[in-house]
Amino acid sequence: TEKFKRLKNEGNDFVKMGEYEEAANKYSECMKLNTEECTVYTNRALCYLKLYKYEEAKQDCDHVLQIEDSNIKAFYRRALAYKGLQVRKKNMPGI
């Protein structure tokens, strides 16, 4: 649990600095230690949204909602992911 906390805090620090790729990597390492901790999934979803990785963000939020079906952050960030996916689809020629 100490390693988990350290990695999560490092991820949070990267987010504050706008280093979303590095933060997502830290949160991914957290998940290897604990797959049930919802905050690292919603945090990584935030990183993915900032990196325009909408499908990945949606998947992280879906995972959280399977564990906590009333997680507000997961609902909100999943909505943003869906919005991003819709905009991307609209802007792609030939689809």
C-alpha positions as CSV (number, residue, x, y, z in Angstrom):
1,T,0.0,0.0,0.0
2,E,2.9,2.4,0.6
3,K,4.1,1.9,-3.0
4,F,0.6,2.4,-4.3
5,K,0.2,5.7,-2.3
6,R,3.6,6.9,-3.6
7,L,2.8,6.1,-7.2
8,K,-0.6,7.7,-6.9
9,N,0.9,10.9,-5.4
10,E,3.5,11.0,-8.2
11,G,0.7,10.7,-10.7
12,N,-1.2,13.5,-9.0
13,D,2.0,15.7,-9.1
14,F,2.4,15.0,-12.8
15,V,-1.2,16.1,-13.4
16,K,-0.6,19.4,-11.6
17,M,2.4,20.0,-13.9
18,G,0.4,19.1,-17.0
19,E,2.5,16.0,-17.7
20,Y,-0.5,13.8,-18.5
21,E,1.4,11.0,-20.3
22,E,3.6,10.5,-17.3
23,A,0.7,10.7,-14.9
24,A,-1.2,8.1,-16.8
25,N,1.8,5.8,-16.6
26,K,1.9,6.2,-12.8
27,Y,-1.8,5.5,-12.5
28,S,-1.3,2.4,-14.7
29,E,1.4,1.2,-12.3
30,C,-1.0,1.7,-9.4
31,M,-3.6,-0.5,-11.1
32,K,-1.1,-3.4,-11.1
33,L,-1.1,-3.1,-7.3
34,N,-4.8,-2.6,-6.8
35,T,-7.5,-3.0,-9.5
36,E,-10.3,-2.0,-7.2
37,E,-9.2,1.6,-6.3
38,C,-11.5,3.7,-8.4
39,T,-9.7,7.0,-8.0
40,V,-6.7,5.9,-10.1
41,Y,-9.1,5.0,-12.9
42,T,-10.9,8.3,-12.8
43,N,-7.6,10.1,-12.6
44,R,-6.2,8.2,-15.6
45,A,-9.4,8.9,-17.5
46,L,-8.7,12.6,-16.9
47,C,-5.2,12.2,-18.3
48,Y,-6.6,10.3,-21.3
49,L,-9.1,13.1,-21.9
50,K,-6.3,15.7,-21.9
51,L,-4.4,13.5,-24.4
52,Y,-7.5,13.1,-26.6
53,K,-7.5,9.3,-25.9
54,Y,-11.3,9.3,-25.6
55,E,-11.8,5.5,-26.1
56,E,-9.3,4.7,-23.3
57,A,-10.9,7.3,-21.0
58,K,-14.3,5.8,-21.6
59,Q,-13.0,2.3,-20.8
60,D,-11.5,3.5,-17.5
61,C,-14.9,5.1,-16.6
62,D,-16.8,2.0,-17.6
63,H,-14.5,0.0,-15.2
64,V,-15.2,2.4,-12.3
65,L,-18.9,2.3,-12.9
66,Q,-18.9,-1.5,-12.7
67,I,-17.4,-1.2,-9.2
68,E,-19.2,2.0,-8.1
69,D,-22.3,2.6,-10.1
70,S,-22.9,6.1,-8.7
71,N,-19.4,7.5,-9.1
72,I,-20.0,11.1,-10.3
73,K,-16.5,11.7,-11.6
74,A,-16.7,8.5,-13.7
75,F,-20.1,9.6,-15.2
76,Y,-18.8,13.1,-15.9
77,R,-15.6,12.0,-17.5
78,R,-17.3,9.3,-19.5
79,A,-19.7,11.9,-20.8
80,L,-16.7,14.0,-21.9
81,A,-15.1,11.0,-23.5
82,Y,-18.4,10.3,-25.5
83,K,-18.4,14.0,-26.5
84,G,-14.8,13.8,-27.7
85,L,-15.6,10.6,-29.7
86,Q,-18.6,12.3,-31.3
87,V,-16.6,15.4,-32.3
88,R,-13.8,13.2,-33.7
89,K,-16.3,11.1,-35.7
90,K,-17.9,14.3,-37.1
91,N,-14.6,15.7,-38.2
92,M,-13.4,12.6,-40.0
93,P,-14.1,12.6,-43.7
94,G,-15.8,9.6,-45.2
95,I,-17.5,8.3,-42.0
